[in-house]
């Protein structure tokens, strides 16, 4: 299946093999990167962290490796974009559907969303991507941006 | 002609996952010959928007006592259990 997620992923915002102690660290690292690349305002990281605490974004895939899609309101975003991290050790995110349930997450897509019509396609591509267990496994094993590009291009 | 039912799609921001779910459900139910009015809102706004709504579909937890049928599902994001959820949605809208 064609994976077109690279249309949205900035190669500079792909960070592989992060060593993070918790979900907040991952969100902070990816938010800083999106800020450095000019996608989001300085207020973005705090807004995503607050939202994640109140309304978590972990998605259970029925695998050992789950996915999270943190995001926040458009007012903190300058232009829409997407950052991605793979984690060398999974960290716990709460399940979007049931915040009391913790999911071990190995891949995080941080979305900078500012336009309702554009971002739907980005999120649909993320959904398509994560519905392939093979793709998720291959993403976790990727050790270069080129690998990720081939996988998601 | 019976009146079209109204489905309220909810998520944390009211613009992100609920948009994906609304598109997916509309497409899938069109194939099953069912049309409906779709609206979206934040999870926190559902209680105030519920009066003319026949079914709520949410990706996130909602207050318990909304007085209308609620389906909470991530199936349209993760692909897991999609056919079952579509059957439930179809049943709720055919009543």
gemmi code that builds the backbone of each chain (N, CA, C; Angstrom):
import gemmi

chains = {
    "A": [
        ("UNK", (0.857, -1.205, 0.000), (0.000, 0.000, 0.000), (0.890, 1.252, 0.000)),
        ("UNK", (0.531, 2.168, -0.834), (1.301, 3.424, -0.890), (1.150, 4.197, 0.410)),
        ("UNK", (2.256, 4.652, 0.906), (2.245, 5.442, 2.129), (2.715, 6.843, 1.768)),
        ("UNK", (1.863, 7.829, 1.961), (2.204, 9.170, 1.512), (2.460, 10.122, 2.671)),
        ("UNK", (2.808, 9.553, 3.805), (2.964, 10.394, 4.996), (4.139, 11.360, 4.873)),
        ("UNK", (5.111, 11.025, 4.019), (6.267, 11.926, 3.865), (5.859, 13.277, 3.287)),
        ("UNK", (4.682, 13.343, 2.653), (4.185, 14.641, 2.175), (4.033, 15.617, 3.325)),
        ("UNK", (3.769, 15.083, 4.514), (3.493, 15.951, 5.659), (4.660, 16.001, 6.636)),
        ("UNK", (5.484, 14.951, 6.641), (6.572, 14.857, 7.616), (7.759, 15.683, 7.149)),
        ("UNK", (8.193, 16.623, 7.963), (9.416, 17.361, 7.673), (10.595, 16.459, 8.041)),
        ("UNK", (11.495, 16.180, 7.088), (12.627, 15.289, 7.410), (13.395, 15.780, 8.634)),
        ("UNK", (13.426, 17.110, 8.833), (14.113, 17.653, 10.005), (13.385, 17.383, 11.303)),
        ("UNK", (12.164, 16.919, 11.207), (11.356, 16.672, 12.413), (11.134, 15.177, 12.626)),
        ("UNK", (12.019, 14.380, 12.051), (11.992, 12.930, 12.297), (13.138, 12.619, 13.253)),
        ("UNK", (12.818, 12.144, 14.430), (13.858, 11.864, 15.424), (13.759, 10.384, 15.803)),
        ("UNK", (14.833, 9.658, 15.523), (14.791, 8.198, 15.691), (15.549, 7.764, 16.938)),
        ("UNK", (14.974, 6.796, 17.634), (15.663, 6.195, 18.772), (15.818, 7.106, 19.974)),
        ("UNK", (14.797, 7.928, 20.240), (14.836, 8.807, 21.413), (14.888, 7.963, 22.691)),
        ("UNK", (15.717, 8.409, 23.616), (15.692, 7.821, 24.954), (14.946, 8.787, 25.850)),
        ("UNK", (13.714, 8.447, 26.176), (12.900, 9.348, 26.980), (12.343, 8.589, 28.173)),
        ("UNK", (12.205, 9.297, 29.281), (11.723, 8.655, 30.491), (10.208, 8.594, 30.552)),
        ("UNK", (9.554, 9.511, 29.844), (8.086, 9.531, 29.894), (7.518, 10.264, 28.680)),
        ("UNK", (6.188, 10.271, 28.610), (5.513, 10.884, 27.456), (5.805, 12.385, 27.353)),
        ("UNK", (5.937, 13.049, 28.494), (6.156, 14.499, 28.464), (7.492, 14.844, 27.811)),
        ("UNK", (8.513, 14.042, 28.102), (9.829, 14.295, 27.492), (9.762, 14.171, 25.975)),
        ("UNK", (9.065, 13.150, 25.498), (8.955, 12.959, 24.042), (8.246, 14.156, 23.418)),
        ("UNK", (7.137, 14.567, 24.031), (6.365, 15.702, 23.493), (7.234, 16.967, 23.483)),
        ("UNK", (8.008, 17.166, 24.550), (8.852, 18.360, 24.635), (9.915, 18.353, 23.529)),
        ("UNK", (10.574, 17.217, 23.325), (11.631, 17.126, 22.303), (11.057, 17.410, 20.913)),
        ("UNK", (9.916, 16.796, 20.608), (9.323, 16.988, 19.275), (8.780, 18.409, 19.110)),
        ("UNK", (8.211, 18.962, 20.183), (7.689, 20.335, 20.112), (8.823, 21.322, 19.879)),
        ("UNK", (9.949, 21.122, 20.568), (11.106, 22.005, 20.380), (11.561, 21.966, 18.927)),
        ("UNK", (11.546, 20.754, 18.361), (11.986, 20.629, 16.970), (11.030, 21.368, 16.020)),
        ("UNK", (9.726, 21.204, 16.247), (8.758, 21.915, 15.384), (8.884, 23.424, 15.563)),
        ("UNK", (9.215, 23.854, 16.777), (9.405, 25.283, 17.030), (10.650, 25.780, 16.297)),
        ("UNK", (11.766, 25.029, 16.395), (13.003, 25.410, 15.699), (12.767, 25.508, 14.197)),
        ("UNK", (11.905, 24.655, 13.667), (11.666, 24.617, 12.219), (10.590, 25.620, 11.785)),
        ("UNK", (10.047, 26.367, 12.747), (9.113, 27.439, 12.402), (7.667, 27.024, 12.208)),
        ("UNK", (7.302, 25.838, 12.686), (5.912, 25.388, 12.516), (4.978, 25.888, 13.609)),
        ("UNK", (5.534, 26.088, 14.807), (4.646, 26.365, 15.941), (5.167, 27.521, 16.793)),
        ("UNK", (4.262, 28.096, 17.572), (4.634, 29.170, 18.486), (5.295, 28.590, 19.736)),
        ("UNK", (5.915, 29.485, 20.519), (6.583, 29.048, 21.751), (5.590, 28.420, 22.723)),
        ("UNK", (4.319, 28.796, 22.604), (3.297, 28.284, 23.528), (2.872, 26.851, 23.210)),
        ("UNK", (3.336, 26.308, 22.084), (2.826, 25.021, 21.595), (3.091, 23.869, 22.569)),
        ("UNK", (4.357, 23.759, 23.027), (4.716, 22.598, 23.854), (3.842, 22.525, 25.105)),
        ("UNK", (3.701, 23.651, 25.793), (2.900, 23.649, 27.026), (1.450, 23.302, 26.725)),
        ("UNK", (0.952, 23.786, 25.580), (-0.442, 23.508, 25.222), (-0.645, 22.025, 24.915)),
        ("UNK", (0.318, 21.421, 24.225), (0.202, 19.987, 23.915), (0.275, 19.168, 25.202)),
        ("UNK", (1.208, 19.550, 26.089), (1.359, 18.809, 27.350), (0.080, 18.894, 28.182)),
        ("UNK", (-0.514, 20.082, 28.235), (-1.743, 20.253, 29.017), (-2.863, 19.421, 28.417)),
        ("UNK", (-2.940, 19.435, 27.099), (-3.989, 18.670, 26.445), (-3.795, 17.166, 26.629)),
        ("UNK", (-2.547, 16.732, 26.544), (-2.267, 15.307, 26.697), (-2.662, 14.835, 28.101)),
        ("UNK", (-2.441, 15.703, 29.090), (-2.788, 15.338, 30.469), (-4.300, 15.232, 30.644)),
        ("UNK", (-5.037, 16.127, 29.979), (-6.497, 16.124, 30.132), (-7.168, 15.170, 29.161)),
        ("UNK", (-6.672, 15.152, 27.930), (-7.285, 14.365, 26.859), (-6.182, 13.615, 26.132)),
        ("UNK", (-5.832, 12.448, 26.626), (-4.671, 11.734, 26.080), (-4.904, 11.239, 24.664)),
        ("UNK", (-3.798, 10.890, 23.982), (-3.878, 10.548, 22.558), (-3.241, 9.196, 22.212)),
        ("UNK", (-3.066, 8.335, 23.190), (-2.538, 7.010, 22.887), (-3.559, 6.181, 22.119)),
        ("UNK", (-3.075, 5.491, 21.066), (-3.961, 4.655, 20.256), (-3.525, 3.197, 20.380)),
        ("UNK", (-4.403, 2.332, 20.909), (-4.049, 0.922, 21.054), (-4.119, 0.205, 19.714)),
        ("UNK", (-3.031, -0.454, 19.343), (-2.994, -1.167, 18.060), (-3.099, -2.666, 18.241)),
        ("UNK", (-3.288, -3.098, 19.490), (-3.335, -4.528, 19.731), (-1.974, -5.173, 19.558)),
        ("UNK", (-0.923, -4.379, 19.666), (0.443, -4.876, 19.497), (1.223, -4.517, 20.757)),
        ("UNK", (2.488, -4.965, 20.791), (3.351, -4.509, 21.882), (3.712, -3.045, 21.701)),
        ("UNK", (3.709, -2.616, 20.444), (4.089, -1.247, 20.136), (2.863, -0.449, 19.732)),
        ("UNK", (2.474, 0.481, 20.581), (1.336, 1.323, 20.253), (1.829, 2.676, 19.773)),
        ("UNK", (0.870, 3.535, 19.414), (1.196, 4.819, 18.795), (0.479, 5.913, 19.566)),
        ("UNK", (1.055, 7.111, 19.604), (0.347, 8.268, 20.166), (0.386, 9.407, 19.159)),
        ("UNK", (-0.672, 10.213, 19.166), (-0.774, 11.323, 18.200), (-1.082, 12.636, 18.925)),
        ("UNK", (-0.144, 13.112, 19.776), (-0.413, 14.345, 20.503), (-0.640, 15.534, 19.553)),
        ("UNK", (-1.497, 16.454, 19.968), (-1.772, 17.674, 19.192), (-2.498, 18.660, 20.081)),
        ("UNK", (-2.728, 19.859, 19.564), (-3.462, 20.839, 20.356), (-4.207, 21.802, 19.449)),
        ("UNK", (-4.754, 22.859, 20.043), (-5.591, 23.788, 19.292), (-4.759, 24.598, 18.280)),
        ("UNK", (-5.400, 25.001, 17.161), (-4.690, 25.707, 16.075), (-4.063, 27.035, 16.499)),
        ("UNK", (-4.539, 27.645, 17.576), (-4.000, 28.967, 17.944), (-2.507, 28.934, 18.288)),
        ("UNK", (-1.962, 27.759, 18.570), (-0.533, 27.645, 18.905), (0.327, 27.283, 17.697)),
        ("UNK", (-0.306, 27.210, 16.530), (0.367, 26.697, 15.336), (0.535, 27.808, 14.303)),
        ("UNK", (1.711, 27.879, 13.669), (1.968, 28.859, 12.614), (1.662, 28.264, 11.239)),
        ("UNK", (2.111, 27.059, 10.990), (1.758, 26.364, 9.747), (1.661, 24.878, 10.054)),
        ("UNK", (0.811, 24.183, 9.306), (0.584, 22.785, 9.661), (1.803, 21.951, 9.304)),
        ("UNK", (2.090, 20.983, 10.139), (3.249, 20.132, 9.916), (3.182, 18.929, 10.832)),
        ("UNK", (4.161, 18.058, 10.657), (4.144, 16.800, 11.387), (5.560, 16.426, 11.804)),
        ("UNK", (5.690, 16.023, 13.066), (6.958, 15.511, 13.574), (6.736, 14.067, 14.002)),
        ("UNK", (7.809, 13.268, 13.949), (7.679, 11.875, 14.353), (8.885, 11.443, 15.153)),
        ("UNK", (8.644, 10.668, 16.192), (9.742, 10.073, 16.948), (9.524, 8.580, 17.072)),
        ("UNK", (10.640, 7.844, 17.020), (10.595, 6.455, 17.472), (11.389, 6.400, 18.778)),
        ("UNK", (10.986, 5.513, 19.669), (11.581, 5.456, 21.000), (12.390, 4.170, 21.134)),
        ("UNK", (13.566, 4.281, 21.712), (14.342, 3.041, 21.847), (13.744, 2.158, 22.940)),
        ("UNK", (13.116, 2.791, 23.935), (12.314, 2.016, 24.891), (10.936, 2.654, 24.965)),
        ("UNK", (9.859, 1.867, 24.910), (8.519, 2.453, 24.927), (8.267, 3.267, 26.195)),
        ("UNK", (7.443, 4.309, 26.076), (6.974, 5.034, 27.260), (5.452, 4.934, 27.310)),
        ("UNK", (4.892, 5.151, 28.491), (3.448, 5.005, 28.677), (2.719, 6.282, 28.261)),
        ("UNK", (1.741, 6.127, 27.413), (0.758, 7.175, 27.121), (-0.600, 6.625, 27.577)),
        ("UNK", (-1.495, 7.507, 27.972), (-2.841, 7.047, 28.295), (-3.637, 6.831, 27.014)),
        ("UNK", (-4.563, 5.876, 27.074), (-5.420, 5.526, 25.947), (-6.447, 6.642, 25.712)),
        ("UNK", (-6.542, 7.109, 24.476), (-7.502, 8.168, 24.129), (-8.922, 7.811, 24.566)),
        ("UNK", (-9.254, 6.533, 24.389), (-10.612, 6.067, 24.631), (-10.870, 5.847, 26.121)),
        ("UNK", (-9.807, 5.550, 26.860), (-9.945, 5.213, 28.273), (-8.682, 5.668, 29.019)),
        ("UNK", (-8.708, 6.913, 29.528), (-7.500, 7.517, 30.119), (-6.912, 6.714, 31.277)),
        ("UNK", (-7.702, 5.805, 31.864), (-7.164, 5.004, 32.966), (-6.244, 3.886, 32.467)),
        ("UNK", (-6.317, 3.602, 31.183), (-5.488, 2.529, 30.642), (-4.197, 3.101, 30.057)),
        ("UNK", (-3.063, 2.543, 30.477), (-1.759, 2.978, 29.956), (-1.345, 2.086, 28.797)),
        ("UNK", (-0.813, 2.705, 27.745), (-0.343, 1.962, 26.575), (1.150, 2.162, 26.421)),
        ("UNK", (1.866, 1.107, 26.087), (3.297, 1.224, 25.815), (3.476, 1.703, 24.376)),
        ("UNK", (3.992, 2.913, 24.228), (4.058, 3.561, 22.925), (5.506, 3.625, 22.437)),
        ("UNK", (5.712, 3.239, 21.174), (7.055, 3.274, 20.582), (7.183, 4.259, 19.432)),
        ("UNK", (6.042, 4.719, 18.912), (6.067, 5.684, 17.807), (5.122, 6.829, 18.158)),
        ("UNK", (5.630, 8.063, 18.044), (4.818, 9.239, 18.373), (4.770, 10.165, 17.163)),
        ("UNK", (3.568, 10.517, 16.749), (3.370, 11.528, 15.711), (2.833, 12.786, 16.379)),
        ("UNK", (3.614, 13.849, 16.380), (3.159, 15.123, 16.954), (2.645, 15.988, 15.815)),
        ("UNK", (1.365, 16.321, 15.868), (0.744, 17.035, 14.760), (0.609, 18.515, 15.097)),
        ("UNK", (1.064, 19.362, 14.177), (0.785, 20.791, 14.251), (-0.370, 21.045, 13.286)),
        ("UNK", (-1.535, 21.321, 13.853), (-2.756, 21.410, 13.051), (-3.254, 22.841, 13.042)),
        ("UNK", (-3.451, 23.399, 11.849), (-4.041, 24.742, 11.844), (-5.142, 24.922, 10.824)),
        ("UNK", (-5.290, 23.978, 9.927), (-6.331, 24.135, 8.918), (-7.133, 22.853, 8.864)),
        ("UNK", (-8.427, 22.996, 9.166), (-9.282, 21.834, 9.277), (-9.271, 20.960, 8.032)),
        ("UNK", (-9.239, 21.579, 6.850), (-9.366, 20.776, 5.640), (-8.063, 20.109, 5.231)),
        ("UNK", (-6.928, 20.789, 5.492), (-5.643, 20.170, 5.160), (-5.320, 19.033, 6.108)),
        ("UNK", (-5.611, 19.261, 7.397), (-5.110, 18.325, 8.383), (-5.864, 17.008, 8.357)),
        ("UNK", (-7.085, 17.026, 7.844), (-7.830, 15.781, 7.769), (-7.053, 14.755, 6.960)),
        ("UNK", (-6.434, 15.243, 5.854), (-5.675, 14.314, 5.015), (-4.448, 13.802, 5.758)),
        ("UNK", (-3.803, 14.691, 6.518), (-2.625, 14.273, 7.280), (-3.005, 13.195, 8.288)),
        ("UNK", (-4.104, 13.429, 8.986), (-4.517, 12.465, 10.012), (-5.004, 11.162, 9.372)),
        ("UNK", (-5.642, 11.274, 8.216), (-6.056, 10.055, 7.501), (-4.839, 9.241, 7.079)),
        ("UNK", (-3.781, 9.940, 6.652), (-2.555, 9.216, 6.266), (-1.918, 8.546, 7.479)),
        ("UNK", (-1.959, 9.237, 8.631), (-1.423, 8.619, 9.847), (-2.233, 7.371, 10.172)),
        ("UNK", (-3.552, 7.482, 10.079), (-4.408, 6.338, 10.389), (-4.091, 5.164, 9.457)),
        ("UNK", (-3.950, 5.468, 8.139), (-3.613, 4.408, 7.187), (-2.277, 3.755, 7.547)),
        ("UNK", (-1.318, 4.596, 7.912), (0.021, 4.097, 8.211), (0.012, 3.175, 9.421)),
        ("UNK", (-0.694, 3.609, 10.485), (-0.626, 2.813, 11.716), (-1.482, 1.551, 11.622)),
        ("UNK", (-2.345, 1.471, 10.595), (-3.134, 0.254, 10.444), (-2.328, -0.887, 9.837)),
        ("UNK", (-1.082, -0.604, 9.476), (-0.200, -1.662, 8.979), (0.822, -2.013, 10.063)),
        ("UNK", (0.656, -3.184, 10.643), (1.588, -3.616, 11.699), (3.003, -3.719, 11.148)),
        ("UNK", (3.120, -4.141, 9.874), (4.451, -4.261, 9.272), (5.145, -2.909, 9.192)),
        ("UNK", (4.362, -1.879, 8.834), (4.955, -0.548, 8.725), (5.433, -0.057, 10.088)),
        ("UNK", (4.620, -0.278, 11.117), (5.007, 0.166, 12.459), (6.289, -0.548, 12.899)),
        ("UNK", (6.352, -1.851, 12.669), (7.551, -2.606, 13.041), (8.772, -2.075, 12.288)),
        ("UNK", (8.594, -1.830, 10.989), (9.713, -1.343, 10.178), (10.136, 0.058, 10.607)),
        ("UNK", (9.152, 0.891, 10.981), (9.475, 2.245, 11.455), (10.359, 2.184, 12.691)),
        ("UNK", (9.981, 1.306, 13.624), (10.730, 1.200, 14.877), (12.160, 0.728, 14.608)),
        ("UNK", (12.308, -0.087, 13.540), (13.643, -0.604, 13.222), (14.457, 0.349, 12.346)),
        ("UNK", (13.821, 1.417, 11.853), (14.530, 2.354, 10.978), (15.617, 3.075, 11.762)),
        ("UNK", (16.819, 3.201, 11.144), (17.802, 4.002, 11.864), (18.328, 5.172, 11.043)),
        ("UNK", (17.609, 5.522, 9.979), (17.959, 6.753, 9.270), (16.690, 7.375, 8.704)),
        ("UNK", (16.773, 8.699, 8.473), (15.638, 9.401, 7.873), (15.355, 8.830, 6.486)),
        ("UNK", (16.408, 8.361, 5.802), (16.226, 7.757, 4.473), (15.361, 6.496, 4.569)),
        ("UNK", (15.625, 5.690, 5.598), (14.780, 4.497, 5.807), (13.311, 4.902, 5.953)),
        ("UNK", (13.086, 5.926, 6.777), (11.713, 6.370, 7.033), (11.091, 6.894, 5.746)),
        ("UNK", (11.866, 7.652, 4.972), (11.383, 8.200, 3.697), (10.945, 7.086, 2.755)),
        ("UNK", (11.768, 6.051, 2.697), (11.418, 4.939, 1.810), (10.120, 4.278, 2.268)),
        ("UNK", (9.985, 4.164, 3.580), (8.836, 3.478, 4.160), (7.544, 4.289, 3.998)),
        ("UNK", (7.659, 5.598, 4.149), (6.471, 6.450, 4.197), (6.352, 7.355, 2.986)),
        ("UNK", (7.240, 7.200, 1.994), (7.255, 8.131, 0.863), (6.274, 7.782, -0.227)),
    ],
    "B": [
        ("UNK", (-40.767, 10.348, 3.164), (-39.366, 10.471, 3.572), (-39.274, 10.681, 5.071)),
        ("UNK", (-38.501, 9.818, 5.712), (-38.247, 10.071, 7.129), (-37.160, 11.137, 7.250)),
        ("UNK", (-37.215, 11.810, 8.361), (-36.246, 12.880, 8.609), (-34.856, 12.264, 8.789)),
        ("UNK", (-33.850, 12.932, 8.217), (-32.475, 12.449, 8.397), (-32.094, 12.529, 9.861)),
        ("UNK", (-31.414, 11.499, 10.338), (-30.926, 11.545, 11.709), (-29.647, 12.383, 11.788)),
        ("UNK", (-29.380, 12.845, 12.986), (-28.201, 13.692, 13.183), (-27.192, 12.968, 14.069)),
        ("UNK", (-25.957, 12.903, 13.575), (-24.878, 12.288, 14.341), (-23.896, 13.380, 14.750)),
        ("UNK", (-23.585, 13.413, 16.036), (-22.618, 14.379, 16.558), (-21.291, 13.649, 16.770)),
        ("UNK", (-20.243, 14.123, 16.096), (-18.912, 13.517, 16.229), (-18.086, 14.369, 17.182)),
        ("UNK", (-17.514, 13.727, 18.198), (-16.787, 14.478, 19.217), (-15.367, 13.958, 19.365)),
        ("UNK", (-14.459, 14.886, 19.685), (-13.105, 14.506, 20.091), (-12.563, 15.630, 20.958)),
        ("UNK", (-11.327, 15.530, 21.346), (-10.762, 16.505, 22.287), (-10.796, 17.925, 21.772)),
        ("UNK", (-10.385, 18.126, 20.513), (-10.347, 19.478, 19.958), (-11.564, 19.795, 19.097)),
        ("UNK", (-12.325, 18.789, 18.719), (-13.481, 19.020, 17.847), (-13.095, 19.222, 16.390)),
        ("UNK", (-11.813, 19.126, 16.062), (-11.402, 19.309, 14.664), (-10.494, 18.206, 14.153)),
        ("UNK", (-9.936, 17.403, 15.015), (-8.890, 16.482, 14.545), (-9.445, 15.080, 14.325)),
        ("UNK", (-9.427, 14.253, 15.366), (-9.846, 12.868, 15.135), (-11.323, 12.788, 14.764)),
        ("UNK", (-12.145, 13.709, 15.275), (-13.571, 13.637, 14.931), (-13.795, 13.873, 13.445)),
        ("UNK", (-12.925, 14.659, 12.805), (-13.053, 14.890, 11.362), (-12.765, 13.606, 10.594)),
        ("UNK", (-11.709, 12.920, 10.993), (-11.363, 11.659, 10.333), (-12.486, 10.637, 10.510)),
        ("UNK", (-13.009, 10.557, 11.725), (-14.069, 9.588, 12.011), (-15.334, 9.943, 11.227)),
        ("UNK", (-15.690, 11.229, 11.188), (-16.902, 11.648, 10.483), (-16.815, 11.282, 9.002)),
        ("UNK", (-15.658, 11.560, 8.376), (-15.500, 11.210, 6.961), (-15.606, 9.704, 6.759)),
        ("UNK", (-14.923, 8.949, 7.636), (-14.909, 7.489, 7.476), (-16.309, 6.909, 7.637)),
        ("UNK", (-17.053, 7.404, 8.633), (-18.399, 6.862, 8.881), (-19.339, 7.267, 7.745)),
        ("UNK", (-19.235, 8.517, 7.287), (-20.096, 8.947, 6.179), (-19.875, 8.084, 4.944)),
        ("UNK", (-18.603, 7.863, 4.603), (-18.292, 7.051, 3.415), (-18.802, 5.621, 3.568)),
        ("UNK", (-18.534, 5.043, 4.737), (-18.898, 3.637, 4.933), (-20.413, 3.454, 4.950)),
        ("UNK", (-21.130, 4.400, 5.563), (-22.591, 4.237, 5.643), (-23.279, 4.580, 4.327)),
        ("UNK", (-22.655, 5.451, 3.548), (-23.208, 5.730, 2.210), (-23.244, 4.423, 1.413)),
        ("UNK", (-22.169, 3.630, 1.551), (-22.130, 2.335, 0.864), (-23.239, 1.414, 1.354)),
        ("UNK", (-23.644, 1.608, 2.604), (-24.728, 0.780, 3.140), (-26.097, 1.453, 2.921)),
        ("UNK", (-26.109, 2.547, 2.170), (-27.365, 3.201, 1.835), (-27.967, 4.048, 2.944)),
        ("UNK", (-27.131, 4.511, 3.857), (-27.638, 5.325, 4.968), (-27.003, 6.711, 4.918)),
        ("UNK", (-27.875, 7.730, 4.956), (-27.363, 9.096, 5.012), (-27.771, 9.712, 6.343)),
        ("UNK", (-27.021, 10.704, 6.762), (-27.349, 11.376, 8.030), (-26.734, 12.767, 8.010)),
        ("UNK", (-27.203, 13.618, 8.902), (-26.574, 14.919, 9.114), (-25.406, 14.746, 10.083)),
        ("UNK", (-24.257, 15.317, 9.749), (-23.090, 15.202, 10.627), (-22.731, 16.565, 11.210)),
        ("UNK", (-22.467, 16.568, 12.488), (-21.945, 17.773, 13.156), (-20.745, 17.356, 13.988)),
        ("UNK", (-19.881, 18.319, 14.309), (-18.702, 18.019, 15.133), (-18.606, 18.993, 16.289)),
        ("UNK", (-18.028, 18.524, 17.384), (-17.744, 19.445, 18.494), (-16.679, 18.844, 19.399)),
        ("UNK", (-16.234, 19.656, 20.340), (-15.320, 19.163, 21.363), (-16.077, 18.270, 22.345)),
        ("UNK", (-15.346, 17.349, 22.962), (-15.974, 16.473, 23.953), (-16.666, 17.281, 25.043)),
        ("UNK", (-16.060, 18.389, 25.420), (-16.627, 19.206, 26.504), (-17.892, 19.940, 26.078)),
        ("UNK", (-18.169, 19.997, 24.776), (-19.346, 20.728, 24.279), (-20.538, 19.819, 23.996)),
        ("UNK", (-20.347, 18.510, 24.130), (-21.391, 17.568, 23.718), (-22.687, 17.795, 24.496)),
        ("UNK", (-22.580, 17.950, 25.810), (-23.793, 18.077, 26.634), (-24.659, 19.249, 26.176)),
        ("UNK", (-24.031, 20.334, 25.731), (-24.779, 21.513, 25.300), (-25.332, 21.407, 23.889)),
        ("UNK", (-24.913, 20.388, 23.146), (-25.321, 20.275, 21.739), (-26.213, 19.070, 21.494)),
        ("UNK", (-26.639, 18.398, 22.551), (-27.185, 17.055, 22.404), (-28.664, 17.019, 22.003)),
        ("UNK", (-29.389, 18.145, 22.182), (-30.854, 18.119, 22.077), (-31.387, 17.487, 20.796)),
        ("UNK", (-30.889, 17.914, 19.626), (-31.445, 17.415, 18.366), (-30.606, 16.283, 17.773)),
        ("UNK", (-29.772, 15.664, 18.620), (-28.838, 14.648, 18.138), (-29.402, 13.248, 18.380)),
        ("UNK", (-29.249, 12.340, 17.386), (-29.739, 10.968, 17.532), (-28.660, 10.008, 18.016)),
        ("UNK", (-27.415, 10.325, 17.706), (-26.320, 9.426, 18.065), (-25.053, 10.262, 18.223)),
        ("UNK", (-24.266, 9.931, 19.257), (-22.968, 10.584, 19.444), (-21.883, 9.553, 19.183)),
        ("UNK", (-20.892, 9.914, 18.363), (-19.738, 9.040, 18.122), (-18.502, 9.818, 18.545)),
        ("UNK", (-17.757, 9.254, 19.492), (-16.643, 9.993, 20.085), (-15.374, 9.161, 20.090)),
        ("UNK", (-14.222, 9.825, 20.003), (-12.951, 9.121, 20.151), (-12.430, 9.221, 21.580)),
        ("UNK", (-13.137, 9.963, 22.417), (-12.649, 10.185, 23.765), (-13.796, 10.034, 24.755)),
        ("UNK", (-13.459, 9.872, 26.026), (-14.497, 9.643, 27.035), (-15.436, 10.840, 27.149)),
        ("UNK", (-16.730, 10.527, 27.292), (-17.746, 11.581, 27.445), (-18.441, 11.396, 28.783)),
        ("UNK", (-19.135, 12.439, 29.263), (-19.924, 12.283, 30.486), (-20.905, 11.114, 30.334)),
        ("UNK", (-21.237, 10.434, 31.429), (-22.042, 9.210, 31.355), (-23.504, 9.444, 30.962)),
        ("UNK", (-24.144, 10.444, 31.562), (-25.606, 10.538, 31.483), (-26.062, 11.562, 30.450)),
        ("UNK", (-25.744, 11.300, 29.183), (-26.095, 12.266, 28.138), (-27.534, 12.085, 27.647)),
        ("UNK", (-28.134, 10.931, 27.918), (-29.519, 10.709, 27.527), (-29.693, 10.331, 26.060)),
        ("UNK", (-28.601, 10.168, 25.330), (-28.650, 9.744, 23.927), (-27.632, 8.624, 23.735)),
        ("UNK", (-27.841, 7.781, 22.718), (-26.852, 6.718, 22.492), (-25.474, 7.288, 22.170)),
        ("UNK", (-24.461, 6.674, 22.751), (-23.077, 7.104, 22.540), (-22.246, 5.893, 22.116)),
        ("UNK", (-21.459, 6.052, 21.072), (-20.492, 5.024, 20.682), (-19.110, 5.656, 20.771)),
        ("UNK", (-18.289, 5.135, 21.669), (-16.910, 5.613, 21.775), (-16.018, 4.605, 21.066)),
        ("UNK", (-15.251, 5.074, 20.092), (-14.473, 4.132, 19.282), (-13.222, 4.771, 18.700)),
        ("UNK", (-12.169, 3.982, 18.622), (-10.953, 4.394, 17.915), (-10.786, 3.589, 16.625)),
        ("UNK", (-11.824, 2.816, 16.271), (-11.696, 1.884, 15.144), (-11.358, 2.584, 13.834)),
        ("UNK", (-11.807, 3.825, 13.663), (-11.574, 4.508, 12.391), (-10.182, 5.129, 12.340)),
        ("UNK", (-9.466, 5.072, 13.453), (-8.060, 5.492, 13.476), (-7.136, 4.287, 13.427)),
        ("UNK", (-7.470, 3.254, 14.197), (-6.564, 2.103, 14.308), (-6.941, 0.961, 13.371)),
        ("UNK", (-8.161, 0.987, 12.833), (-8.621, -0.084, 11.961), (-9.142, -1.303, 12.712)),
        ("UNK", (-8.941, -1.327, 14.038), (-9.296, -2.526, 14.806), (-10.787, -2.502, 15.144)),
        ("UNK", (-11.494, -3.537, 14.718), (-12.917, -3.668, 15.042), (-13.837, -2.767, 14.227)),
        ("UNK", (-13.359, -2.305, 13.070), (-14.133, -1.323, 12.297), (-15.483, -1.882, 11.842)),
        ("UNK", (-15.498, -3.102, 11.340), (-16.749, -3.666, 10.816), (-17.801, -3.772, 11.927)),
        ("UNK", (-17.374, -4.199, 13.113), (-18.313, -4.318, 14.231), (-18.906, -2.970, 14.605)),
        ("UNK", (-18.045, -1.948, 14.658), (-18.541, -0.621, 15.039), (-19.494, -0.089, 13.981)),
        ("UNK", (-19.174, -0.331, 12.702), (-20.076, 0.125, 11.645), (-21.442, -0.548, 11.765)),
        ("UNK", (-21.446, -1.833, 12.127), (-22.724, -2.528, 12.338), (-23.520, -1.861, 13.460)),
        ("UNK", (-22.820, -1.503, 14.545), (-23.503, -0.845, 15.670), (-24.065, 0.511, 15.255)),
        ("UNK", (-23.269, 1.260, 14.490), (-23.720, 2.585, 14.046), (-24.920, 2.436, 13.123)),
        ("UNK", (-24.833, 1.462, 12.192), (-25.936, 1.235, 11.257), (-27.211, 0.893, 12.033)),
        ("UNK", (-27.076, 0.010, 13.020), (-28.255, -0.383, 13.806), (-28.847, 0.824, 14.515)),
        ("UNK", (-28.009, 1.673, 15.075), (-28.503, 2.846, 15.807), (-29.219, 3.819, 14.882)),
        ("UNK", (-28.784, 3.900, 13.622), (-29.382, 4.862, 12.701), (-30.580, 4.297, 11.946)),
        ("UNK", (-30.746, 2.970, 11.956), (-31.890, 2.382, 11.254), (-33.129, 2.311, 12.142)),
        ("UNK", (-32.966, 2.472, 13.427), (-34.094, 2.367, 14.366), (-35.256, 3.265, 13.949)),
    ],
}
model = gemmi.Model(1)
for chain_id, residues in chains.items():
    chain = gemmi.Chain(chain_id)
    for i, (resn, *xyz) in enumerate(residues, 1):
        res = gemmi.Residue()
        res.name, res.seqid = resn, gemmi.SeqId(i, " ")
        for name, pos in zip(("N", "CA", "C"), xyz):
            atom = gemmi.Atom()
            atom.name, atom.element = name, gemmi.Element(name[0])
            atom.pos, atom.b_iso = gemmi.Position(*pos), 0.0
            res.add_atom(atom)
        chain.add_residue(res)
    model.add_chain(chain)
structure = gemmi.Structure()
structure.add_model(model)
structure.setup_entities()
